[in-house]
Amino acid sequence: MTLGMKHFLRCAILSFPIFGFAQQPFSIKAEGQGFKDGDKIFLQYKSPQGVITDSVVVRNHKFQFKGKVETPVRASLYRNQNPKYALLVFDYKNVYLEKGEITLASPDTLLNAVVFGTKSNDDNSELSAILAPFTSKRRMLKDPDELTEAELKNPVLVAETKKKLHEYLDFMVPGKFKFINSHPSSFVSLVTLSELVRDSRWLSKVESSFFKLSPELQSSTLGKSIQEKIHLGKKITVGMVAKDFSQPDVNGKLVSLSDFKGKYVLLDFWASWCGPCRAENPNLLLAYQKYKDKGLVMISVSIDDLKDKADWLKAIQEDKMVWPQLSDLKGSKNEAQVLYGITVIPANVFISPDGIVIAKDLKREELQAKLAELLH
């Protein structure tokens, strides 16, 4: 069994401030026999000044944090792993920092801790209970990052491991919407929607649930950022004509999307610094090798900055991305990314030979299934 879990499956390329009010004091008091004296507990969360990381040492099976926040904010606690440097965490717990005393109790690990004492943390415990049947099964799965070198050489095992992980993550989605729709005034609902809006598959449901939220949540800074992402996500939808653009390739030659009209085109958005993008690239390579002679054209647009050009070129070589690679090297202001309303990567748009968008954000086995359906 593994407790290791990745916090982010997609890379945000647009960020919005979430704060802007008076400071409110919070405290976290935790106790558990599994917290050993000398254990170091890290607390990490976002503030107007950036990412804040604090730490304390366990004494007598207890630890405590005190601080101030401007509005409620979700934070994470980690045991004996500094989140600044850990790629995979093994014992952590999400908590909501807000005015009041937050209590954390556990018989063993942070992961199994119960958090209560303030409105958002009580709400989050309720959401966790809804998702518990799935999270318990998820913990029994081996994380893809924990596969041994020998296991990584088995493509079937790697693909099946990733498939099961994403299946369990998708299984949780209905439960999340159920909670949101029944808790329209909960800050937890707002935060959960801010995660769901990252995946275009849930866009219409996110929009419907968002407008059921209280006016206060809708008008909050985080609420406005969700509205903006909904708006951007609707820039390109299935059934629309794909928008043409031109960008230079790795040799500086200008390439246009319209150059490939009459072909099926998979338009991919990624960046060299985006771990989830790099993890998806082998799947793209497999698709390209299998269908390039059956009418598929693949185009990748990088969201890298000019200063990262060398990293971009290196990643292309390392990931064997032999199809057209484009970028204006303007980072999050990449003109194609803005044109297509891309807010998180990896992302892709599948375009028919007559220039119509027929699918968005096809990943893993979904991509392979769609290509097999159209290009068999």
C-alpha positions as CSV (number, residue, x, y, z in Angstrom):
1,M,0.0,0.0,0.0
2,T,1.2,3.5,-0.7
3,L,0.4,6.8,0.9
4,G,2.2,8.7,-1.7
5,M,0.1,11.1,-3.8
6,K,0.8,13.8,-6.3
7,H,-0.9,17.1,-5.6
8,F,-1.1,18.4,-9.1
9,L,-2.0,16.5,-12.2
10,R,-2.0,19.5,-14.5
11,C,0.1,22.7,-14.5
12,A,-1.6,26.0,-14.0
13,I,-0.3,28.7,-16.4
14,L,-2.6,31.5,-15.2
15,S,-2.9,32.6,-11.6
16,F,-5.2,34.9,-9.8
17,P,-4.9,36.6,-6.4
18,I,-7.3,35.1,-3.8
19,F,-6.8,37.5,-0.9
20,G,-7.5,41.1,0.1
21,F,-9.0,41.6,3.5
22,A,-8.1,42.2,7.2
23,Q,-5.8,39.7,8.9
24,Q,-7.6,36.9,10.9
25,P,-5.8,34.8,13.5
26,F,-5.9,31.0,13.3
27,S,-4.4,28.2,15.3
28,I,-3.9,24.5,14.7
29,K,-3.6,22.2,17.6
30,A,-2.8,18.6,16.8
31,E,-2.3,15.4,18.9
32,G,-1.7,11.8,18.0
33,Q,0.3,8.8,19.2
34,G,1.6,8.4,15.7
35,F,3.3,11.8,15.9
36,K,6.7,10.9,17.3
37,D,8.7,13.4,19.4
38,G,11.2,15.0,17.1
39,D,9.0,14.7,14.0
40,K,9.1,17.9,11.9
41,I,5.7,19.1,10.7
42,F,5.6,21.5,7.7
43,L,2.7,23.9,7.0
44,Q,2.4,25.4,3.5
45,Y,-0.1,27.8,2.0
46,K,-0.4,30.7,-0.4
47,S,-0.5,34.3,0.8
48,P,-0.3,37.7,-1.0
49,Q,3.4,37.6,-0.4
50,G,3.7,34.2,-2.1
51,V,4.0,30.6,-0.8
52,I,4.4,30.5,2.9
53,T,6.2,27.5,4.5
54,D,6.3,27.2,8.3
55,S,7.5,24.3,10.5
56,V,7.4,23.0,14.1
57,V,8.8,20.0,16.0
58,V,6.5,17.4,17.7
59,R,6.7,17.4,21.5
60,N,4.8,14.9,23.6
61,H,2.9,13.7,20.5
62,K,1.6,17.2,20.0
63,F,2.3,20.2,17.7
64,Q,0.8,23.6,17.2
65,F,0.8,26.4,14.6
66,K,-0.4,30.0,14.9
67,G,-0.7,32.6,12.3
68,K,-2.9,35.1,10.4
69,V,-4.6,34.9,7.0
70,E,-6.6,37.5,5.1
71,T,-9.3,35.1,4.0
72,P,-9.9,31.4,4.4
73,V,-7.2,29.5,2.4
74,R,-6.5,25.8,2.0
75,A,-3.2,24.7,3.3
76,S,-1.3,21.4,3.6
77,L,0.5,19.8,6.5
78,Y,3.5,17.4,5.8
79,R,5.3,15.2,8.3
80,N,9.1,14.9,7.9
81,Q,9.1,16.1,4.3
82,N,9.7,19.6,3.3
83,P,7.2,20.3,0.4
84,K,9.7,22.7,-1.2
85,Y,11.8,19.8,-2.2
86,A,9.6,16.6,-2.1
87,L,8.4,15.3,-5.4
88,L,6.2,12.7,-3.8
89,V,4.8,13.1,-0.3
90,F,3.9,10.2,1.9
91,D,2.1,11.7,4.9
92,Y,0.1,14.9,4.6
93,K,-3.2,16.5,5.4
94,N,-5.2,19.3,3.8
95,V,-6.6,21.9,6.3
96,Y,-8.4,25.2,5.9
97,L,-6.8,28.1,7.6
98,E,-9.4,30.6,8.9
99,K,-10.3,32.5,12.0
100,G,-10.6,30.2,15.0
101,E,-9.1,27.1,16.6
102,I,-8.5,24.2,14.3
103,T,-8.2,20.8,16.0
104,L,-6.4,17.8,14.4
105,A,-6.6,14.4,16.0
106,S,-5.1,11.1,14.7
107,P,-4.5,7.6,15.9
108,D,-1.5,7.3,13.6
109,T,-0.7,9.4,10.5
110,L,-1.5,12.9,9.2
111,L,-3.3,11.2,6.3
112,N,-5.8,9.5,8.7
113,A,-6.3,12.6,10.9
114,V,-9.7,14.1,11.6
115,V,-9.8,17.9,11.3
116,F,-12.6,20.0,12.9
117,G,-13.3,23.1,14.8
118,T,-14.1,25.7,12.1
119,K,-16.8,25.9,9.5
120,S,-14.6,25.1,6.4
121,N,-12.8,22.2,8.2
122,D,-16.1,20.7,9.3
123,D,-17.3,21.0,5.7
124,N,-14.2,19.5,4.3
125,S,-14.6,16.5,6.7
126,E,-18.0,16.0,5.3
127,L,-16.7,16.1,1.7
128,S,-13.9,13.7,2.7
129,A,-16.6,11.3,4.1
130,I,-18.4,11.4,0.7
131,L,-15.1,10.6,-1.1
132,A,-13.9,8.0,1.4
133,P,-14.9,4.9,-0.5
134,F,-12.7,6.1,-3.4
135,T,-9.8,7.5,-1.5
136,S,-9.4,4.3,0.5
137,K,-9.1,2.3,-2.7
138,R,-6.9,4.9,-4.2
139,R,-4.4,4.5,-1.3
140,M,-4.1,0.8,-2.2
141,L,-2.8,1.7,-5.6
142,K,0.9,2.0,-6.4
143,D,1.7,5.5,-7.5
144,P,3.3,5.7,-11.0
145,D,6.3,7.6,-9.4
146,E,7.0,4.7,-7.2
147,L,7.4,2.1,-9.9
148,T,10.9,0.5,-9.9
149,E,13.3,0.7,-12.8
150,A,12.4,-2.8,-13.8
151,E,8.6,-2.0,-13.6
152,L,9.1,1.1,-15.7
153,K,10.5,-1.0,-18.5
154,N,7.1,-2.8,-18.7
155,P,4.9,-0.4,-20.8
156,V,1.7,-2.4,-20.1
157,L,2.2,-2.2,-16.3
158,V,3.0,1.5,-16.5
159,A,-0.1,2.2,-18.6
160,E,-2.3,0.1,-16.4
161,T,-1.0,1.8,-13.2
162,K,-1.7,5.3,-14.7
163,K,-5.1,4.2,-16.0
164,K,-6.2,3.0,-12.6
165,L,-5.0,6.1,-10.8
166,H,-6.9,8.4,-13.2
167,E,-10.0,6.2,-13.1
168,Y,-10.2,6.6,-9.3
169,L,-9.7,10.4,-9.6
170,D,-12.5,10.6,-12.1
171,F,-14.8,8.4,-9.9
172,M,-14.6,11.2,-7.2
173,V,-16.0,13.9,-9.5
174,P,-19.7,13.1,-9.1
175,G,-19.3,13.2,-5.3
176,K,-17.6,16.5,-5.5
177,F,-20.4,18.1,-7.5
178,K,-22.9,16.5,-5.1
179,F,-21.2,18.3,-2.2
180,I,-20.9,21.6,-4.0
181,N,-24.6,21.7,-5.0
182,S,-25.7,20.9,-1.5
183,H,-23.3,23.4,0.1
184,P,-23.7,26.6,-1.9
185,S,-22.3,28.8,0.8
186,S,-19.3,26.8,1.7
187,F,-15.8,28.0,1.0
188,V,-14.9,24.4,0.4
189,S,-17.3,24.3,-2.5
190,L,-15.6,27.3,-4.1
191,V,-12.1,25.7,-3.7
192,T,-13.4,22.4,-5.1
193,L,-14.8,24.1,-8.1
194,S,-11.5,25.9,-8.7
195,E,-9.9,22.5,-9.1
196,L,-12.6,21.0,-11.3
197,V,-12.6,24.0,-13.7
198,R,-9.0,23.0,-14.7
199,D,-10.4,20.0,-16.6
200,S,-12.5,21.0,-19.7
201,R,-14.5,17.8,-19.4
202,W,-16.4,19.2,-16.4
203,L,-16.7,22.8,-17.8
204,S,-20.5,22.8,-18.3
205,K,-21.1,21.2,-14.9
206,V,-18.7,23.7,-13.2
207,E,-20.6,26.6,-14.8
208,S,-24.0,25.2,-13.6
209,S,-22.7,24.6,-10.1
210,F,-20.9,28.0,-9.9
211,F,-24.1,29.9,-10.4
212,K,-25.7,28.0,-7.6
213,L,-23.1,29.4,-5.2
214,S,-23.9,32.2,-2.8
215,P,-23.5,35.7,-4.3
216,E,-20.7,36.3,-1.7
217,L,-18.7,33.4,-3.0
218,Q,-19.4,34.2,-6.7
219,S,-18.1,37.8,-6.2
220,S,-15.0,36.8,-4.2
221,T,-11.6,37.1,-5.9
222,L,-11.4,33.3,-6.2
223,G,-15.0,33.2,-7.5
224,K,-14.1,35.8,-10.2
225,S,-11.0,33.8,-11.2
226,I,-13.3,30.7,-11.7
227,Q,-15.6,32.8,-13.9
228,E,-12.7,33.9,-15.9
229,K,-11.5,30.4,-16.4
230,I,-15.1,29.3,-17.5
231,H,-15.0,32.2,-20.0
232,L,-11.6,31.2,-21.3
233,G,-12.6,27.5,-21.4
234,K,-15.5,28.4,-23.7
235,K,-13.3,30.2,-26.2
236,I,-12.9,26.9,-28.1
237,T,-15.5,24.3,-27.7
238,V,-16.4,21.1,-29.6
239,G,-18.2,22.0,-32.9
240,M,-16.5,25.3,-33.4
241,V,-14.2,26.1,-36.2
242,A,-10.6,25.9,-35.0
243,K,-8.9,29.3,-34.9
244,D,-5.8,29.7,-37.2
245,F,-2.5,31.0,-35.9
246,S,1.2,31.0,-36.9
247,Q,4.2,30.5,-34.7
248,P,7.9,29.7,-35.4
249,D,9.3,26.2,-35.1
250,V,12.6,25.3,-33.4
251,N,14.4,26.6,-36.5
252,G,12.5,29.9,-36.7
253,K,10.4,28.8,-39.6
254,L,6.8,30.2,-39.4
255,V,4.2,27.4,-39.3
256,S,0.4,27.9,-39.5
257,L,-2.3,25.6,-38.3
258,S,-4.1,26.2,-41.7
259,D,-1.1,24.5,-43.4
260,F,-2.5,21.2,-42.3
261,K,-6.1,21.6,-43.4
262,G,-7.4,18.4,-44.8
263,K,-5.8,16.3,-42.1
264,Y,-6.7,15.3,-38.6
265,V,-4.7,17.6,-36.3
266,L,-4.0,17.1,-32.6
267,L,-3.0,20.5,-31.3
268,D,-1.1,20.0,-28.1
269,F,-0.2,22.6,-25.4
270,W,2.7,21.9,-23.0
271,A,5.9,23.3,-21.5
272,S,9.3,21.9,-20.6
273,W,8.8,22.7,-16.9
274,C,5.4,21.0,-16.6
275,G,5.8,17.6,-15.1
276,P,2.4,16.3,-16.0
277,C,3.0,17.4,-19.6
278,R,6.3,15.5,-19.7
279,A,4.5,12.4,-18.3
280,E,1.9,12.6,-21.1
281,N,4.5,13.0,-23.9
282,P,5.2,9.2,-24.2
283,N,1.5,8.7,-24.9
284,L,1.6,11.4,-27.6
285,L,4.7,9.7,-29.1
286,L,2.9,6.4,-29.2
287,A,-0.1,8.0,-30.9
288,Y,2.1,9.7,-33.4
289,Q,4.1,6.6,-34.3
290,K,0.9,4.6,-34.7
291,Y,-1.2,7.0,-36.7
292,K,1.2,9.4,-38.6
293,D,0.8,7.3,-41.7
294,K,-3.0,7.2,-41.4
295,G,-3.7,10.9,-41.7
296,L,-2.8,12.3,-38.2
297,V,-0.8,15.5,-37.9
298,M,0.5,16.4,-34.4
299,I,1.5,20.0,-33.5
300,S,2.9,20.9,-30.1
301,V,2.8,24.5,-28.8
302,S,5.1,25.2,-25.9
303,I,4.3,27.8,-23.2
304,D,8.0,28.3,-22.4
305,D,9.6,31.7,-22.0
306,L,12.5,32.9,-24.1
307,K,14.8,32.4,-21.1
308,D,13.8,28.7,-21.1
309,K,14.5,28.1,-24.8
310,A,17.4,25.7,-24.1
311,D,15.2,23.7,-21.7
312,W,12.5,23.6,-24.3
313,L,14.8,22.2,-27.0
314,K,16.3,19.7,-24.5
315,A,12.9,18.4,-23.5
316,I,12.0,17.9,-27.2
317,Q,15.0,15.8,-27.7
318,E,14.6,13.9,-24.4
319,D,10.9,13.1,-25.0
320,K,11.5,12.3,-28.7
321,M,8.9,14.8,-29.9
322,V,9.6,14.4,-33.6
323,W,6.5,16.2,-34.8
324,P,6.3,20.0,-35.4
325,Q,7.3,22.0,-32.3
326,L,6.2,25.6,-32.1
327,S,6.5,28.5,-29.7
328,D,6.7,32.3,-29.7
329,L,8.5,31.9,-26.3
330,K,6.2,34.4,-24.6
331,G,5.4,32.1,-21.7
332,S,1.9,32.5,-20.3
333,K,1.3,35.2,-23.0
334,N,1.8,32.7,-25.8
335,E,-0.5,34.0,-28.5
336,A,-1.9,30.6,-29.5
337,Q,-2.5,29.7,-25.8
338,V,-4.4,33.0,-25.3
339,L,-6.3,32.4,-28.6
340,Y,-7.5,29.0,-27.4
341,G,-8.2,30.0,-23.8
342,I,-5.8,27.5,-22.3
343,T,-5.4,28.0,-18.6
344,V,-3.8,24.7,-17.5
345,I,-1.5,22.2,-19.3
346,P,-1.2,19.6,-20.7
347,A,-4.1,20.5,-22.9
348,N,-5.0,19.6,-26.5
349,V,-7.6,20.2,-29.2
350,F,-8.5,17.6,-31.8
351,I,-9.4,19.1,-35.2
352,S,-11.1,17.4,-38.1
353,P,-9.9,17.6,-41.7
354,D,-12.5,20.4,-42.4
355,G,-11.2,22.4,-39.5
356,I,-13.8,21.7,-36.9
357,V,-13.0,21.0,-33.2
358,I,-14.2,17.4,-32.5
359,A,-12.7,16.9,-29.1
360,K,-10.7,18.5,-26.3
361,D,-8.2,17.4,-23.7
362,L,-7.9,13.7,-24.8
363,K,-5.4,12.0,-22.5
364,R,-4.0,8.5,-22.1
365,E,-6.4,5.8,-23.2
366,E,-9.1,8.3,-24.3
367,L,-6.7,9.7,-26.9
368,Q,-5.8,6.2,-28.1
369,A,-9.5,5.2,-28.3
370,K,-10.5,8.3,-30.3
371,L,-7.6,7.9,-32.8
372,A,-8.5,4.2,-33.2
373,E,-12.1,5.1,-33.9
374,L,-11.3,7.7,-36.5
375,L,-8.1,6.4,-38.1
376,H,-8.4,2.6,-37.9
